[in-house]
Amino acid sequence: MGIRFLSQPEPCTQVLPSLHRV
Protein backbone atom coordinates (compact mmCIF):
# COMPACT_ATOMS: atom_id res chain seq x y z
CA MET A 1 0.00 0.00 0.00
CA GLY A 2 2.85 2.36 0.84
CA ILE A 3 4.26 2.03 -2.67
CA ARG A 4 0.90 2.84 -4.21
CA PHE A 5 0.54 5.98 -2.09
CA LEU A 6 4.06 7.05 -3.01
CA SER A 7 3.34 6.45 -6.68
CA GLN A 8 0.04 8.35 -6.58
CA PRO A 9 -0.47 10.66 -3.57
CA GLU A 10 -4.20 10.21 -3.08
CA PRO A 11 -6.37 12.19 -0.63
CA CYS A 12 -6.29 9.14 1.65
CA THR A 13 -2.66 9.93 2.55
CA GLN A 14 -3.74 13.36 3.80
CA VAL A 15 -6.67 11.95 5.76
CA LEU A 16 -4.61 9.12 7.29
CA PRO A 17 -0.96 10.19 7.20
CA SER A 18 -0.16 7.74 10.01
CA LEU A 19 -1.17 4.78 7.82
CA HIS A 20 1.05 5.99 4.97
CA ARG A 21 3.92 6.39 7.42
CA VAL A 22 3.46 2.91 8.79
Number of C-alpha atoms within 10 A of each C-alpha: 9 13 9 10 13 11 9 10 13 11 10 11 16 11 10 10 11 9 12 17 8 7
